Amino acid sequence: MTAPGEKTALSVVVPTYKRPDLLARCLDALVRQQLLARYEILVCDDAACDATRRQVEEFPRDRVGALALRYLAVFGSRGPAGARNLGWRSAEAEIIAFTDDDTIPHPDWLAQGLRGFGPDVAAVTGITEMPIPDPPSDYERDASGLTRAEFITANCFVRRSALLAVGGFDTRYTMAWREDSDLQFALLDAGFRIARCEHARVEHPVRPVRFAAGLGMQKKVMFDMLLRRKYPALYQERIRQGPHFYLGVTAAFLLAAGLFATGHTAAATAAAAIWAALTAHFFVRRLRGTCRSSRNVIDLAITSACIPLLSVFWRTVGLLRFGRSAA
């Protein structure tokens, strides 16, 4: 129980966008935190919709207790980066905890996160758990990569002073991709120390996705180009994702198309065979270790043919879009 007028020890920032069921589950876990100090929860609504405002305002007060629960509508810079900036800049506490509306923080998440701070620690990153079936689908296996990430906004704590020093999140990351790595690199580049706390844990269940969802996700690759332009050394050291295979597949496809268009049928057939072989290799590699349901196999067959082309396309868009504006 907290005393009246007690200083807020920690502020929790939760960006959301039209996901009432997930938000309700997250809030339920946050109000049950085993933290003796006073804390607040700031729900940053990127849709700025009345339904989410009512959901937060009508959250049962007897479950909130002494902590504060606030609704903030996001205007101007949209996307998770802009929503989180609104949250931490509106927060009362020096320590800001970040999570997402689709997580389930463990009951001692906040307490453990606070314990991870020492005098020389500017940020703390915890452990994100993502249970997946055995065997998983390709999407589930790919999504579980979050559990191996160094620093993600589903589970991190940052001092307000450090956020002020680096300017918070870069709002050019308009999708949920690489904005957390950008903050991590900004902190490291400024000389701040980031500590890891193995006991600060959140669960991040895999959400159902539409068929061939991997195609739409390729758009996120353009933000890799922004991160690489801003922090080339850290990107090379910590990300190290070269597009060499995708470039080879795309080159074979374009060569085959160009040769067919110019009437060089034999050479075009050879280039098309190379593209088909590379695509088959990509399909088999992705299928290995995943479930063999018809949905997963068909999904992999379609996306394996399209992902390299889309990835190279969005990477090129990123280079053109952010090539001169990465400072």
Secondary structure, DSSP 8 states (H G I E B T S, - for coil): ---TT----EEEEEEESS-HHHHHHHHHHHTT---SS-EEEEEEETT--HHHHHHHHTS-HHHHTTSEEEEEE--SS-SHHHHHHHHHHH-SSSEEEE--TT-EE-TTHHHHHHHT--TT-SEEEEEEE----SS--HHHHHHGGGGG-SS-TTSEEEEHHHHHHHTS--TT--SSSSHHHHHHHHHHHTT--EEEEEEEEEE-------TTHHHHHGGGHHHHHHHHHH-HHHHHHHT----HHHHHHHHHHHHHHHHHHTT-HHHHHHHHHHHHHHHHHHHHHHHTTS---HHHHHHHHHHHHHHHHHHHHHHHHHHHHHTT---
